[in-house]
Amino acid sequence: MTRLDPRAPSPTTTTTSLPVPPTARTADALWRRSLAGSWVPITLATLALFLVSPVVAPGSLGEAPLLSMLPFAAVLAIAAAGQTLVVQQRGLDLSVPGMIALAAVLATALPQQYGWGVWPAVAMAVIVPGLFGVLNGLVIGGLRIIPLVATLGMNAVLLGTVFSLANGTPSGAADELNRFALARTLGVPNTLLVALVVIVVAAVVTQRTIVGRRLTAVGISEPAASIIGVRIGLYQVAAYGFAGLCYGAAGVLLAGYTKTPALFLGDQYLLPTVAAVVLGGTALTGGISSIAATAVAALFLTQLGQLLRSIGWPDALQLIAQAVVLITVVLLREIVPAVVRRRAVRKLGAQ
């Protein structure tokens, strides 16, 4: 029988691959932090856009253009806040168009066609999308259905419900709701004030509370969150339910502001909500998110659209511009860190 000498050194393994130097890891981490979960890059980009706007299109930052742009930025910020929580849970909500359209038709058709009071109808228009959001969460978290498939199917159900409630014809918003959406408080549009309340509350909850930390933990790793006792299904349902409430609030404000909302009102908000989430630094792989940064990104996208409209770009080209911005940011997040690491490894190998 052969004895092992306890004083003998332990065996070592070798590898032919070059280690990643600390400088590469530091540069990679710095770049990822600058593009993920931080409000600084999108804030700087938004400030730059506002500085460039009057140069490209004189008069685009006047009082009238700003007051006409801010309500739409507010609506997009509220809807994108909901999408942020869904993406944080490694999902993507394709039911945004149906949710917004349902909220708009409930806020307008219930008073006009079914005799409801204005504010009970508004409350129902916010709550019902929230309940559908809870249903999304139950289907995705409980039945383990892929989020894209579940929310796409839900969108079809919602649009069918919209046409059934509206009888195929859009209704006009009640005068009380229309006046509220168009009014200003101390010179600030009411829609913007509502958006600020939603964003501040959502940001505080997600960043400063135990609920927010648990949502982040579930988004980063479900197995790890389960080990520490987090009820994964509950927090996923809560995320989708809150997203539904956000879509409902956005739909109500949009219906009041536009007076007679189209039945496909929400179609134009699917790509912008995703773009705002990505530009705001929320990681598509889940976990890292910033609702405040998403709100700033919504302002950026709305001002970009207004600027392009001022120089004569049609809506189709504006959508293409949004898609180009979205693709560029996603590629930068993936390509630049890889290039930084590769160059650092090559430099190390040459030494």
C-alpha positions as CSV (number, residue, x, y, z in Angstrom):
1,M,0.0,0.0,0.0
2,T,1.4,3.4,-1.0
3,R,1.4,6.2,1.5
4,L,1.0,9.8,0.6
5,D,3.5,12.2,2.1
6,P,1.4,15.0,3.8
7,R,4.3,17.3,3.3
8,A,4.2,16.9,-0.5
9,P,2.8,19.9,-2.4
10,S,-0.7,19.5,-3.8
11,P,-0.9,18.8,-7.5
12,T,-1.5,21.8,-9.7
13,T,-3.3,22.1,-13.0
14,T,-2.2,24.3,-15.9
15,T,-4.2,25.8,-18.7
16,T,-3.2,27.2,-22.0
17,S,-5.6,30.1,-21.9
18,L,-4.4,33.5,-20.9
19,P,-5.9,35.1,-17.8
20,V,-8.0,38.2,-18.1
21,P,-5.8,41.0,-16.7
22,P,-7.2,43.2,-13.9
23,T,-7.2,46.2,-16.1
24,A,-9.5,44.5,-18.6
25,R,-11.8,43.4,-15.7
26,T,-11.8,46.9,-14.4
27,A,-12.6,48.5,-17.8
28,D,-15.3,45.9,-18.4
29,A,-16.9,46.5,-15.1
30,L,-16.7,50.3,-15.5
31,W,-18.3,50.1,-18.9
32,R,-21.1,47.8,-17.8
33,R,-21.9,50.0,-14.8
34,S,-22.0,53.0,-17.1
35,L,-24.6,51.4,-19.3
36,A,-26.6,49.3,-16.8
37,G,-28.8,50.5,-14.0
38,S,-27.4,54.0,-13.9
39,W,-29.2,57.3,-14.6
40,V,-26.1,59.2,-15.6
41,P,-25.6,58.2,-19.2
42,I,-29.2,58.7,-20.3
43,T,-29.4,61.9,-18.4
44,L,-26.3,63.3,-20.2
45,A,-27.7,62.1,-23.5
46,T,-31.0,63.8,-22.8
47,L,-29.3,67.1,-21.8
48,A,-27.2,66.9,-25.0
49,L,-30.4,66.3,-27.0
50,F,-32.1,69.4,-25.5
51,L,-29.0,71.5,-26.3
52,V,-28.9,70.3,-29.9
53,S,-32.6,70.7,-30.5
54,P,-32.8,74.5,-30.9
55,V,-29.8,74.3,-33.3
56,V,-31.3,71.7,-35.5
57,A,-34.9,73.0,-35.3
58,P,-35.1,76.6,-34.0
59,G,-38.1,77.2,-31.8
60,S,-38.4,73.5,-30.8
61,L,-37.7,74.3,-27.2
62,G,-40.3,77.1,-26.9
63,E,-43.0,77.1,-24.3
64,A,-45.7,75.7,-26.6
65,P,-43.6,72.8,-28.0
66,L,-42.5,71.8,-24.5
67,L,-46.0,71.9,-23.0
68,S,-47.3,69.8,-25.9
69,M,-44.4,67.3,-25.5
70,L,-44.4,66.8,-21.8
71,P,-47.9,65.1,-21.5
72,F,-46.8,62.4,-24.0
73,A,-43.5,62.0,-22.2
74,A,-45.4,61.5,-19.0
75,V,-47.6,58.8,-20.4
76,L,-44.6,57.0,-21.9
77,A,-42.7,57.2,-18.6
78,I,-45.6,55.7,-16.6
79,A,-46.0,52.8,-19.1
80,A,-42.3,52.2,-19.3
81,A,-42.1,52.0,-15.5
82,G,-44.4,49.0,-15.7
83,Q,-42.3,47.5,-18.5
84,T,-39.2,48.0,-16.4
85,L,-40.4,45.7,-13.6
86,V,-41.3,43.1,-16.2
87,V,-37.9,43.2,-17.8
88,Q,-36.3,43.1,-14.3
89,Q,-38.0,39.7,-13.9
90,R,-36.4,38.6,-17.2
91,G,-39.6,39.0,-19.2
92,L,-40.9,41.2,-21.9
93,D,-44.5,42.4,-21.8
94,L,-46.2,42.3,-25.3
95,S,-49.6,43.1,-23.8
96,V,-48.8,46.8,-23.4
97,P,-51.0,47.8,-26.5
98,G,-54.0,45.9,-25.2
99,M,-53.6,47.1,-21.6
100,I,-53.5,50.8,-22.7
101,A,-56.3,50.4,-25.1
102,L,-58.5,48.6,-22.5
103,A,-57.9,51.4,-20.0
104,A,-58.7,54.0,-22.5
105,V,-62.0,52.3,-23.6
106,L,-63.1,51.7,-20.0
107,A,-62.4,55.4,-19.0
108,T,-64.4,56.6,-22.0
109,A,-67.1,54.0,-22.8
110,L,-68.2,53.3,-19.2
111,P,-69.5,56.9,-18.7
112,Q,-70.7,57.5,-22.3
113,Q,-72.3,54.1,-23.1
114,Y,-73.0,52.5,-19.7
115,G,-73.9,55.4,-17.5
116,W,-71.0,55.2,-15.0
117,G,-69.6,58.2,-13.1
118,V,-66.4,59.6,-14.5
119,W,-64.1,58.8,-11.5
120,P,-65.5,55.3,-10.8
121,A,-64.8,54.6,-14.5
122,V,-61.3,56.0,-14.1
123,A,-60.7,53.8,-11.1
124,M,-62.0,50.7,-13.0
125,A,-59.8,51.6,-16.0
126,V,-56.7,51.5,-13.7
127,I,-57.7,48.5,-11.6
128,V,-58.8,46.1,-14.4
129,P,-55.5,46.2,-16.3
130,G,-53.8,45.6,-13.0
131,L,-55.9,42.5,-12.6
132,F,-55.0,41.3,-16.0
133,G,-51.4,42.0,-15.1
134,V,-51.8,39.7,-12.0
135,L,-53.2,37.1,-14.4
136,N,-50.1,37.5,-16.6
137,G,-48.0,36.9,-13.5
138,L,-49.9,33.8,-12.5
139,V,-49.7,32.3,-15.9
140,I,-46.0,33.0,-16.2
141,G,-44.9,32.3,-12.7
142,G,-47.3,29.5,-11.9
143,L,-47.6,27.7,-15.2
144,R,-44.0,28.6,-16.3
145,I,-45.3,29.8,-19.7
146,I,-42.7,31.9,-21.6
147,P,-43.4,35.6,-21.0
148,L,-43.4,36.5,-24.7
149,V,-46.0,33.8,-25.4
150,A,-48.2,34.5,-22.4
151,T,-48.3,38.3,-22.9
152,L,-48.8,38.0,-26.6
153,G,-51.8,35.8,-26.0
154,M,-53.1,38.2,-23.3
155,N,-52.8,41.1,-25.8
156,A,-55.1,39.3,-28.2
157,V,-57.6,38.7,-25.4
158,L,-57.4,42.4,-24.3
159,L,-58.0,43.7,-27.8
160,G,-61.0,41.5,-28.2
161,T,-62.4,42.8,-25.0
162,V,-61.8,46.4,-26.2
163,F,-63.8,45.9,-29.3
164,S,-66.6,44.2,-27.4
165,L,-66.9,47.0,-24.9
166,A,-66.7,49.7,-27.5
167,N,-69.0,48.0,-29.9
168,G,-66.4,48.7,-32.6
169,T,-66.7,52.5,-32.2
170,P,-64.4,54.7,-30.0
171,S,-66.1,56.9,-27.4
172,G,-65.1,60.4,-26.4
173,A,-63.7,61.2,-22.9
174,A,-66.0,62.9,-20.5
175,D,-65.4,66.6,-20.2
176,E,-64.3,66.3,-16.6
177,L,-61.5,63.8,-17.5
178,N,-60.6,65.9,-20.6
179,R,-60.2,69.1,-18.5
180,F,-58.1,67.3,-15.9
181,A,-55.7,65.9,-18.5
182,L,-55.4,69.3,-20.2
183,A,-55.1,71.4,-17.1
184,R,-52.0,72.6,-15.4
185,T,-51.2,73.0,-11.7
186,L,-48.8,75.9,-11.0
187,G,-48.0,75.9,-14.6
188,V,-47.1,72.2,-14.7
189,P,-49.3,69.8,-16.8
190,N,-51.4,67.5,-14.6
191,T,-50.3,64.5,-16.6
192,L,-46.7,65.3,-15.7
193,L,-47.5,65.6,-12.0
194,V,-49.3,62.2,-12.0
195,A,-46.2,60.7,-13.8
196,L,-43.9,62.2,-11.2
197,V,-45.9,60.7,-8.3
198,V,-45.9,57.2,-10.0
199,I,-42.2,57.3,-10.8
200,V,-41.2,58.6,-7.3
201,V,-43.3,56.0,-5.5
202,A,-42.1,53.1,-7.8
203,A,-38.5,54.2,-7.6
204,V,-38.6,54.4,-3.8
205,V,-40.2,51.0,-3.5
206,T,-37.9,49.3,-5.9
207,Q,-34.7,50.9,-4.7
208,R,-35.2,51.6,-0.9
209,T,-37.4,48.8,0.5
210,I,-37.2,45.1,1.2
211,V,-39.8,44.5,-1.5
212,G,-37.5,46.1,-4.0
213,R,-34.5,44.1,-2.9
214,R,-36.4,40.9,-3.2
215,L,-37.7,41.8,-6.6
216,T,-34.1,42.4,-7.7
217,A,-33.0,39.0,-6.1
218,V,-35.8,37.2,-8.0
219,G,-34.8,38.9,-11.2
220,I,-31.1,38.0,-10.8
221,S,-31.5,34.3,-9.9
222,E,-34.7,32.5,-9.0
223,P,-32.8,29.5,-7.4
224,A,-30.7,31.8,-5.2
225,A,-33.8,33.8,-4.2
226,S,-35.6,30.6,-3.3
227,I,-32.8,29.4,-1.1
228,I,-32.9,32.6,1.0
229,G,-36.7,32.2,1.4
230,V,-38.1,34.6,-1.1
231,R,-41.5,33.6,-2.5
232,I,-40.7,33.8,-6.1
233,G,-44.2,33.4,-7.5
234,L,-45.6,36.1,-5.3
235,Y,-43.0,38.7,-6.4
236,Q,-43.4,37.9,-10.0
237,V,-47.2,38.3,-9.8
238,A,-46.6,41.6,-7.9
239,A,-44.3,42.8,-10.7
240,Y,-46.8,42.0,-13.5
241,G,-49.7,43.4,-11.4
242,F,-47.9,46.7,-10.8
243,A,-47.1,46.9,-14.5
244,G,-50.8,46.5,-15.4
245,L,-51.6,49.4,-13.0
246,C,-49.0,51.5,-14.8
247,Y,-50.5,50.7,-18.2
248,G,-53.9,51.5,-16.9
249,A,-52.9,54.9,-15.6
250,A,-51.1,55.7,-18.9
251,G,-54.2,54.7,-20.9
252,V,-56.5,56.9,-18.8
253,L,-54.3,59.9,-19.1
254,L,-53.9,59.4,-22.8
255,A,-57.6,59.0,-23.3
256,G,-58.3,62.2,-21.4
257,Y,-55.7,64.1,-23.3
258,T,-56.6,63.0,-26.8
259,K,-60.4,63.3,-26.0
260,T,-61.4,60.5,-28.5
261,P,-58.9,57.7,-28.3
262,A,-58.6,55.2,-31.1
263,L,-59.3,51.6,-30.3
264,F,-55.7,50.7,-31.3
265,L,-54.4,53.5,-29.1
266,G,-51.7,51.4,-27.4
267,D,-50.0,50.0,-30.5
268,Q,-47.6,53.0,-30.7
269,Y,-46.3,52.4,-27.2
270,L,-44.9,48.9,-27.4
271,L,-41.6,49.7,-29.0
272,P,-41.1,53.0,-27.1
273,T,-41.6,51.3,-23.7
274,V,-39.0,48.7,-24.5
275,A,-36.6,51.3,-25.9
276,A,-37.0,53.4,-22.7
277,V,-36.3,50.4,-20.5
278,V,-33.1,49.6,-22.5
279,L,-31.9,53.1,-22.7
280,G,-32.5,53.5,-19.0
281,G,-30.0,50.8,-18.3
282,T,-32.3,48.0,-17.2
283,A,-30.5,44.6,-17.9
284,L,-32.4,42.4,-20.3
285,T,-31.1,39.5,-18.4
286,G,-32.9,40.6,-15.3
287,G,-32.1,42.0,-11.9
288,I,-30.5,45.4,-12.6
289,S,-33.1,48.1,-13.1
290,S,-33.7,51.8,-12.6
291,I,-37.2,53.3,-12.9
292,A,-35.9,56.8,-12.6
293,A,-33.5,56.3,-15.5
294,T,-36.3,54.7,-17.5
295,A,-38.4,57.9,-16.9
296,V,-35.5,60.1,-18.2
297,A,-35.2,57.8,-21.2
298,A,-38.9,58.3,-21.9
299,L,-38.3,62.1,-22.0
300,F,-35.4,61.5,-24.3
301,L,-37.4,59.5,-26.8
302,T,-40.3,61.9,-26.7
303,Q,-38.1,64.9,-27.4
304,L,-36.3,63.0,-30.1
305,G,-39.6,62.2,-31.8
306,Q,-40.7,65.9,-31.5
307,L,-37.3,67.0,-33.0
308,L,-37.6,64.6,-35.9
309,R,-41.2,65.7,-36.5
310,S,-40.0,69.4,-36.5
311,I,-37.6,68.7,-39.3
312,G,-40.2,66.9,-41.3
313,W,-39.7,63.2,-40.6
314,P,-42.8,61.1,-41.0
315,D,-44.0,58.7,-38.2
316,A,-42.5,55.7,-40.0
317,L,-39.0,57.2,-40.0
318,Q,-39.4,58.2,-36.3
319,L,-40.0,54.5,-35.5
320,I,-37.0,53.5,-37.5
321,A,-34.9,56.1,-35.6
322,Q,-36.1,54.7,-32.2
323,A,-35.3,51.2,-33.4
324,V,-31.8,52.3,-34.5
325,V,-31.1,53.9,-31.1
326,L,-32.3,50.7,-29.3
327,I,-30.2,48.4,-31.4
328,T,-27.1,50.6,-31.0
329,V,-27.3,50.6,-27.2
330,V,-27.8,46.8,-27.1
331,L,-24.8,46.3,-29.4
332,L,-22.7,48.7,-27.4
333,R,-23.5,46.7,-24.2
334,E,-22.3,43.5,-25.8
335,I,-19.6,44.5,-28.2
336,V,-17.6,47.1,-26.3
337,P,-16.8,45.0,-23.2
338,A,-15.8,42.0,-25.4
339,V,-13.4,44.3,-27.4
340,V,-11.9,45.7,-24.2
341,R,-11.2,42.2,-22.9
342,R,-9.8,41.0,-26.2
343,R,-7.4,43.9,-26.5
344,A,-6.2,43.5,-22.9
345,V,-5.6,39.8,-23.4
346,R,-3.7,40.4,-26.6
347,K,-1.6,43.0,-24.8
348,L,-0.8,40.6,-22.0
349,G,0.1,37.9,-24.5
350,A,2.5,40.2,-26.3
351,Q,4.4,40.9,-23.1
